[in-house]
Amino acid sequence: MFRPLARRDELLSQEVLFRVSGEEWVGLYQLGGQVFAIDARCPHAGALLTRGEVCEGILTCPIHHWRFRICDGKYLDEDSPRYNLRMFPVRIVDGQIEVDLPDV
């Protein structure tokens, strides 16, 4: 179910936004004019990824420095798909960023 999580202009003025909706922790990122929504918790130790560094579309965990590609959630430090981040579909409606999150 799509839920509004932020206004588009909020993300334009910041690099990343963190939102909680039900049980989901969501990081919102803008790259090249496109908005991505990913699980905001590191699959390794549960660190809050929105506190990590972003450089050239790569997100680095602030705790153990694991690296993830924002556009698809892929874990980059080894070929281990179980550590890929969950991605959530995004749409922009009337200036609102809406994210399709699982029903709780």
N, C-alpha and C positions, 0 to 999 in steps of 0.2 A: 504494500500500500504506500503510495507516494505521500510524503509528509513535508510541509514547508519547514526548513531548518534555518534559513538565513535570507537576508535580502542580498541581491546581486551586488549592490553598491558596497556592502560590508566587505565582501571578498575582494573587490577592486582596490580597496584601501589597505588591505592586509595580505600577507603572503599565505596565511593559513587560518582557518577557523576550526574550533573544536565545539562539537555539540553532542548532547546526550539525548536520546529519544528512546524511552522505555529502557530496554536492556542494552541497547546499542550505543557504543561510543564511536562517533564518526568524525573523521578529519576531512575538511573540505579544502581543496587545493585548486588553484587556477594555473594552468600551463598553456601558453600560446592561445589564450582566449577561451580555452575549454575548461569546464569545471569537472573535477573528479571527486568522488566520495569513497573513502576507504576506511577500513576498520582502524580505529585510532589506537588500538592496543597491539604492542609487539607480540607476535606468537611465541617468542622465546621466553620472555620473562614478564610480560604484561606491562611494560613501560609505556607511558603516554607518548605516542609517536609525534603528536603535534608539537611537542617540545624539542623535537629533533631538528637537525640542520637539513635544509633543502638546497641542493646545488645542481643545476642543469637537469632538473626532473628526477633527481635521485634523493630519496629521503633516508637519512641516517638516524638510527635509534640513538637516543641520548644516553643510554646506559651501556650497552655492549657494542655499539657501533655497527650493528647489522644494517645492511643497505637494501632498499626496496625501490623499484621503479614505480613512480606515482601513476603513470598512465595505465598500468595493468596489474599493479600489486606484486609483481614478480620479485622474489627474494634473489638477490644477485650474488651472494658470496659463495654459493655452491648450488649444484643442481639438485635441489630438494623441494619439490612442489608443495610438500606439506607445510612449508613455512611461508608460502605466498600469502599476501594479505587479501582478505575478502574485499571485493569491490561492490559498490551499490550503484544501480542506475540513477542517473541525474537528469532532470529536465528543469528548464527555466520557464516559469509561467508568471506573467505580469510582474516581472522584476524579482520574483521569489525563487530561490533555489529549493527545488523539491527533490527529495531523495526517496527511492523505493526501498523501504526497510521491511524486514520480515515482521509478520504479525506476532505479537507476544502472547 
